[in-house]
Amino acid sequence: MHNSSSIQPLGAIKPLYAMVARTDGGKRRSNNEDAVGIHPDALPWPIAVLADGMGGFNAGEVASAMATSLLPAALQSYAIPTPQNDSEKERTQLRHALMESLTLTNSAILNAAQQTPGCQGMGTTVITAALLPGRLMLAHLGDSRAYGWRQGQLHRLTRDHTWLQAEIDAGRMQEQQGRQSGLGHLLTRALGVARSVAPDLNEWPLLPGDRILLCSDGLTDMLSDKIIASLFAQGLSLPLLLTALVNAANNAGGHDNIGVVLIEVPHTPALCNS
């Protein structure tokens, strides 16, 4: 079965944040609808994007590829000076830029779905990480997730936009019950499926040594948070951790495509605010 895998290396100019990314087709899918994009030296904000496409034939691949190319380009089009600190003004600018960029990308995907033969009904999850000098800003739609690793603890930074998560939040169902229902991945929000978007915007203050994980459900369906934490706890370099996560998901069954982005905050306190 065809298996697609790629690693994006660090930029030639040493960036503030180390980033690595990879997609893998998994063991059961004939095509890979996950896409990743990392831009550690992008201005005004370093950016990482992960998308998990959906749609018939190859349409999911088209939607996820559009998300990971158009969204960073839209963010970088903002003529804003490079942020010097983690101020409320800069956070407000970034939140506005994320919302506008997601709206533009959503419209492009929706229009392509309506006008391109074979792409009707396509869409994609998306999770974007944009970085100020001492803060992570996340914007997401769907069930691709972000985690933070800090001082031996794994923190889930996003909540899934799924029917199951809504039922769990309302107290009507336990997570295990939802998984058994077969409706666990019924998305309530996605990119490219409606005229307007309502992403969640989350923030996380960054500390030296923090690591950030962005991933598709091809990883989290196969690996529990406990197993993911155990891999982080091994203290591997980013490239080796990236490989370990993908291999573990495949060894657990590899039922879906696997998308992973890893980001590391340097141990230089001057680059981070506590």
N, C-alpha and C positions, 0 to 999 in steps of 0.2 A: 504494500500500500504506500502511496506517495506520502512523504513526510517532509515538511518544509521547516527549515530552521535558519535563523540568522542572528548574528551578534553585531551590534553597532558599537564601535570602539569610541574611546574618549576623543575629544577634539584635539587638533594639533596644538592649539594654544591652551595652556593649562587653565581650566575653569575653576571657579570657586567650589563647585560641587562635582564629585565623581558620579558618573552615570553609566550603567550598562543595561542593555535590553535584548530580549530574544523572544521569538515566537517559535512554536513547535507544533507540528500537525497532530500530535498524539498518535494513538495506536488504532483508532477506529474510524477516523474521518478521512475521506479521499481528498478533501481540499482544506485549506487553511484560511479561515475567515478572521483570525486575529491579526492585528497590526499594531506596531509600536513606532514611536518616534522620540528621539532624545536630542536635546539641543542645550548642552551644558554651558555653552558660551554665547547663547542668544541674548540679544539686548532688546528691550530693557530688562527682561526677566529670563533667567534660565527656565526651560520648559521641558516637560516630559508628557507624552500623551500615549494612552493605550485605548484601543477600541476592539470590540468583539462584534463582528457583523452578523446580521441575520437577513434572510431572504432566500428565495429559490435560486437554483442553479448557482452562478457565481456572483449573484447580486450582493450577498453579504460581504464578500471580499471587496467589492467596489465601494460600498458604504464605509467600511472601516478604513480603507486606504484614503478615501477622501477626508475622513475625520482627522487622521494623523498627519495629513499634509496641509489641509486648509486651515485648521485651527492654529497651529504654530505660526503660519504665515500671517493670519489675521492679527494675532497677538503682537507680532513683531512690527506690524504696520503702525502701531501707536507711537507718535512722535513725543515720547516722554523721556526726560533725562534718566540715565541709569540710577536706580535708587541707591542712596548712600546709607540709609538706616531703616529701621522698622517703625515708621511713623504712621499715624492714622491717615494722614493725607495720602501716603503711598499705598496703604492698604485699600483705601477707597478707590484710587485710580486703578489698581489691579482688579478689584471686584468688578468695576464698570467695564474694564477691558475684557475680562473673561465672559461676562454676560453678552456683550456686543459680539465677540468673536464666536461664541456658541450660536447666537442667533443667525449670524451670517453663514456659518457652516451648516446649520440646520436647513436653511433655505436652499443652499446649493445642493444638498443631498436630496431634499424633497423634490426639487425641480428636476434633478437628474432621474429620480425614480419615476416621475410622471412622464418624462419625455424620451427616455431611453428604452428601447425594446429589451425585454428580459430583466429589467431592473424594477418593475412595479412591485411595490410593497417592501422594498429593502429599507433597512435602517441599521442602527448600530448602538451599542452601549458606548460610553466614552467616559474616561476619567483623565483629567488634566491636573498636573502638578506644576505650579509656578512658584518661583522662589524669590523672596526678598532676602536681604542679608541675614535676617534672624527669624524668618517666619516662612512656613509652608502654607500656600493657599491651594485648596483643592476645589475642583468643580466636577460634578459627575452626574450622569444619567444612566440608570440601569443597574446591573448587578456586578459590574467590575468593581473591585475594591481597592482601598488603600489601607495599609498598616504602617505603624511606626514601631521601630525597635529602639528601646532606650534602657540602658543599664540593666540588661537581662530580662526585660519585660516586653511582650508584644502587645500593642494597642491597636484595636480596630478603629480606624478614623472615619469610616463611612458606613452608611446604612443602605442596604439593598433597596432598590425601587422595584419590588416584586409584590405580587399578590400575597405570597407567603409571609413576607416581612410585615405587610400591613395587618395580616391576621394575627401574627405574633404580637405586634405592638398593641393591638386592640384587646389582647388577652383571650382571643377566641381559639387559639391553636398553639401547640408546642412545635418547636422546629422539627423534631423527628416525625411528628404526625404529618406535617406539611410535606416533608421529603417523600414520605410513603404515598402521598396523594397523587404524585406525578405532576403537580401544578406548581412546584417550587420555583420554576423559572419563567412563569408568566409575568412579563414585565409590565409595570405600570407607567414607566417613563423610558424614553429612548430618544435618540437623535435621528431626525429625518422622517418621522412618522406623523407629525402634526405641525401646523403653521407656527405655533409658539412653543418655547421650551421653558421648563421650570427646573433648572438644575439646583442641586444642593451646593452651597458654598461653605466649605469648612476651613478653619484655620488651625494651625498647630505651631506654637512657638518652638523654634529649633535650638538645640543644645549641641555643643561639640561632640562628635562621635555618634550622633543619631543616624539611623538608617531608615529609609522609606521604601516600602514595597507597593507597587501597583501591580494588579494581576487580574486576569480574567477568571471566569468561573471554572475554566478547565483546570485551574490549579486548586481552587478552594473546594470544588466538588470532590476532588481526590484526596486532599490533605486537610485534616482538621487544624484549627488554630494551634493546638498543642504540638502537632508534628511540625508545623511551620516554625514555631518558636524554637523547637529543639534543633532545627537546622541553623537558625540564626545564632543559637548559643554556641555553636562550634567555632565561631570566630573566624570563619573563612574569608578570604579576600572576595571582593564583589564578583569577579568573574567565576570563581569557584562556587560561591553561593548560588549564583544564577544557574549554573549547571546542576548543582545538587537539587535545587527546587524542581527544575524541569524533569530531571531523572526520577525523582521521587514520585511525581505525579504520573509519569509513564509507568513506573513500576507498580503503582497502585491500580493500574488499569488503563490510564490514558484515554478515557472515554470521549474527550473533547479536545479541541485545539487548546494550546496552553500559551498564554501571553504573560510575560514578566518584565517589569522594569524595576531596577534597584538604584537608589540614590543614597550617597553617603555625604554627611556633613563633615568638613575637616575638623581636626582637633585643635585648630587655631582659634582661641577665644575671640580674637578681634573680628572674626567674620561672623560671629553669632552673638545674639543677645539672649540673656537668660530671663 
